[in-house]
């Protein structure tokens, strides 16, 4: 049984134009509840997604950031509720509830999330994890490794693509935080004899110490600076992305919303005055998804208490909308309206 685990279906409500015409449906009319504690049967349809929230701000607190991320999953769901169903009815979207990080340690909570992700993958569903601080991603990552072990692969070649202003490769001798996850992943790979693959995109020079750049070099981490992504050659960026994806059997995408300019993402733990434009990031995300190697997605660091008019939560919803629609297109399950959706 998963502890600290709760339903989140009450957030799926919104405008209803019709109860019968699917072409006018919104997500809140299509999302189904999935209770991971009820021993559900594996999904046997063509394509299914499972949304799970990680209501945590402990890692942000340890990292001395602006707390508030524990509320983010609920706010993101409310923004997703009125998204249009631009996919075939064969596509199913499930809400698998929330892991709530209260009265337990962050490390215990990350392992609960790992188990939840493992169960979602075992159900043949694509996990979409709503953080929480970026400490979310270590639990998500461990869930993929656990699922690989279930399939008999103890040393999976599993990469991480991170859109982020920060490396998040800090030491964690005093406990994990929202700034240590990818160093934890590196150490885990070393301990288990696994290949470590980490590609951060959107790194800001003013947001990382010299030591962190050196740590990245020591770990063999290649990266793309924010200015290269925003103003540089798209061909050069895609070449780096393609090289990374070619080198790994599979991967997952994590987005720290502080990679974006505060004009687009004011409600984050650490704002970026000269961060990225989402219109620049979205094509790169879609390009990565089209490699058909991505096995999961998470979005982190949205802090509703600092958001304005739900701008950042809405951006999070649009990013998830883009991920879902791109994967549906790849499976031939997107509705053709003649309009290019994000």
Secondary structure, DSSP 4 states (H G I P E B T S, - for coil): --SSEE--GGG-----S-SS-GGG-BGGGT-EE--TTS-PPPP-SSEEEEEEEEE--HHHHHTT----GGGHHHHHHHHHTT-B--B-TTEEEEEEEEEE-SSS-HHHHHHHHHHHHHHHHHTT-EEEEEESSTTHHHHHHHHHHHHHHHTT-SS--EEEEEE-SS------TT---TT-HHHHHHHHHHHHTPPPEEEEEEE-GGGS-HHHHHHHHHTT--EEEHHHHHHS-HHHHHHHHHHHHHHSSEEEEEEEGGGBBTTT--SBSS-BTT-B-HHHHHHHHHHHHTTT-EEEEEEE-B-GGG-STTHHHHHHHHHHHHHHHHHHHHTT-B---S----
